[in-house]
Amino acid sequence: MPKIVIPLTDTKIKTIKADSTKVQKLADGNGLFLIISKTGDKSWRFDYSRPYTKKRNSLSFGSYPTVSLADARTKREGARTLLSQNIDPHVEKVRIENEILNANNNNFYNIANEWIEKQDFAESTIKGQQRLLEVINQYIGKIPVHEIKAMDILKVCRIYEKEEKLETAKKVKVKCGQILRYAVSIGLCERDVTQDLKGAISPPKVTHMAALVEPKDFALLLKDIDHYEGSAVTRYALRIAPLVFVRPGELRHAKWQDIDLTKGLWSYTPPKTKSKTGVQHIVPLSTQVIHLLAELALITKAKSEFVFPATTSNLKPMSENTINQALRRLGYTSEQACGHGFRASARTILEEVLEFPIELIEQQLAHQVRDMHGRAYNRTKHLEKRKVMMQKWADYCEQIKKDFL
């Protein structure tokens, strides 16, 4: 005849005394036991037979009174339900614990770092990304990506909105979206919740890079550049930048191995399009630029792979702020001129004054120009015409310095 188990009561549990000579084991029925140590500590244990193997096993439910009698019975029924489905409650407990652990590891901070590592960003871009993420991580860095809500991101955006930094607020939303879409792609969350924020953030006012687009003003800038008295490398960079009008980061990362002074060509893959198209950009070099580079080669080519090495190390390119700082020294404010502004100056004057086709200019700017079928133009398309344009541009820059004395 099976032994009849009398269920435990809270009164019995509270009043039972510890036995200093042995560990006591009180049954509540259906595998649930209260274990009382020799010192009086009380804890719950569930004994069961594992599915298929039928080996005996025990599962801890926690200590009393933190886990009450009612809580322990609920845990017991949950375990018995799993057993009825041939699921080992111990295995399920480990699975849930690992899931929670993985969720904590898969927080926004860790996934953001993983995302950055996979991007082919320039060093300066990575630093900018990290500065923005430092603030974002203060608010959502510890949240598992699958638990992040649209409101969590909106709260960060609102911080910048209140400071009227609308462009930064937009960047927060965009950056969070990029990281969450990456998380979706590797199966860590279901969707990018920033899509729910459309219209919730005030749009920033459109501003353009500082640029001098009037020929007279541009001529004065070119003359001032000719009289710059800083370091030799910076001086050459300042004089070459307006004549090639590439992006500042592309200019300072220029390498001698990519430049053919005999053919008058500089060929490289812009970092901005490297991961998307991998298409090289070709810059035809005017006779003026070839002359300047030939002079500069005598200074930097033997000691650095970079055309414009940093002042502190020949192993690194010049700082991203070098050209802008030089323009400030020449007396130009950030609202008047910047390194990127040479591109806008060239684009405007080439079209409006020298009357070159916009398609030709856009291709030379390394913008994504497409043909009538929507395909990107070949890098060599219109190369001869662009050679003519770049020489006429350099000649024009030389002439206006004389015209506007």
Secondary structure, DSSP 8 states (H G I E B T S, - for coil): ---------HHHHHH----TTS-EEEEEETTEEEEE-TTS-EEEEEEEE-TTT--EEEEEEEEETTS-HHHHHHHHHHHHHHHHTT--HHHHHHHHHHHHHHHHHTBHHHHHHHHHHTS---HHHHHHHHHHHHHHHHHHTTSBGGG--HHHHHHHHHHHHHTT-HHHHHHHHHHHHHHHHHHHHTTS-S--GGGGGTTTS------------SHHHHHHHHHHHHT--S-HHHHHHHHHHHHH---HHHHHT-BGGGEETTTTEEEE--HHHHTTT---EEEE--HHHHHHHHHHHHHHTTT-SBSSB-SS-TTSB--TTHHHHHHHHTT--TTT--TTHHHHHHHHHHHHTS---HHHHHHHTT---B-TTS-B--TTTTHHHHHHHHHHHHHHHHHHHHHT-
